[in-house]
């Protein structure tokens, strides 16, 4: 979706500010598997005008909340799963489905489902 929203004249030069709906430049894979000893970063990025904000949601659409020591949604669009001890495994975090959402004033897009699976490192 593309349209012209504002017209500006600067020193005799005509310019248009074009608002654009978000489009993914980095869309996460549909499956991410990692070991508890290593953790994992899942990246998501989008372009648009104005610049889209990136948020992460669970399969039911609820916003992902930071859980210190386990999972962080960073401002740059990365969902970070931190290394964890096997006894700290949580199925609702480490074996769950997530989606990346990019939104701005013009529109909103959602990534495909991303299935996260953390395996336990054999010691």
C-alpha positions in Angstrom: 0.0 0.0 0.0 1.5 3.3 -1.0 0.1 6.9 -1.0 1.2 10.4 -0.8 0.4 12.1 2.5 2.2 15.4 2.6 3.6 17.8 0.1 6.4 20.1 1.1 8.2 22.9 -0.8 11.7 23.7 0.2 13.5 26.5 -1.7 11.5 25.8 -4.8 11.9 22.0 -4.7 8.7 19.9 -4.4 8.9 16.8 -2.3 6.4 14.1 -1.2 6.4 12.2 2.0 5.1 8.8 1.1 3.6 6.6 3.8 4.2 2.9 3.2 2.8 -0.1 5.1 5.5 -2.4 6.7 7.2 -5.1 4.6 9.5 -7.7 6.2 13.2 -7.4 5.4 14.0 -10.2 7.8 11.3 -12.7 8.5 12.1 -15.5 11.0 12.2 -19.1 10.0 9.2 -21.3 10.7 11.3 -23.5 13.1 14.1 -22.7 15.6 15.8 -25.4 17.6 18.5 -24.8 20.1 20.2 -26.3 23.1 19.6 -24.9 26.6 23.3 -24.4 27.1 23.6 -22.0 24.1 20.4 -20.0 23.9 19.3 -18.5 20.6 18.4 -15.2 18.9 15.5 -14.9 16.5 15.7 -11.8 14.3 12.8 -9.9 12.7 13.0 -6.5 10.8 10.7 -4.5 8.5 10.7 -1.3 6.4 8.0 1.2 6.1 7.2 4.9 6.5 6.9 5.8 9.2 9.4 3.2 10.5 7.5 0.2 11.8 7.7 -1.0 15.4 8.5 -4.7 15.9 6.7 -6.7 18.6 6.5 -10.4 19.4 3.3 -12.2 20.2 2.4 -15.8 21.2 0.2 -18.0 19.1 -2.9 -16.7 20.9 -2.0 -13.1 20.0 -0.9 -12.0 23.5 2.2 -9.8 23.7 5.5 -11.5 24.7 6.7 -10.3 28.1 10.3 -10.2 29.1 11.3 -13.0 31.5 14.7 -12.1 33.0 17.1 -14.9 32.6 14.9 -16.7 30.1 13.5 -14.6 27.3 13.9 -11.0 26.2 12.2 -9.0 23.3 14.9 -6.5 22.3 14.1 -3.0 20.9 15.9 -4.0 17.6 13.3 -6.7 16.8 15.3 -9.6 18.2 13.7 -12.2 20.4 16.4 -13.5 22.6 16.3 -16.9 24.4 19.0 -17.0 27.0 21.0 -20.1 28.0 19.4 -21.8 30.9 19.9 -24.7 33.3 17.9 -27.8 32.4 15.8 -27.5 35.6 14.7 -24.1 34.4 13.1 -25.4 31.2 9.5 -24.1 30.7 7.4 -25.6 28.0 5.4 -22.3 27.7 8.6 -20.5 26.7 10.9 -23.2 25.3 8.4 -25.3 23.3 6.0 -22.7 22.0 4.8 -20.8 18.9 5.6 -17.1 18.4 5.0 -14.5 15.7 6.7 -11.3 14.8 4.4 -8.3 14.2 5.5 -5.1 12.3 3.2 -2.1 12.5 3.0 1.6 11.7 0.3 4.1 11.0 -0.4 2.7 7.6 -0.7 -1.0 8.4 0.3 -4.1 10.3 1.8 -7.4 9.1 2.4 -10.7 11.0 5.0 -13.3 10.3 4.3 -17.0 9.8 4.2 -19.1 13.0 7.7 -19.7 14.4 7.9 -22.9 16.4 10.6 -22.6 19.1 12.0 -25.8 20.6 14.8 -25.8 23.2 16.6 -29.1 23.8 18.4 -30.1 26.9 22.1 -30.5 26.6 23.3 -34.0 27.6 25.9 -33.8 30.4 
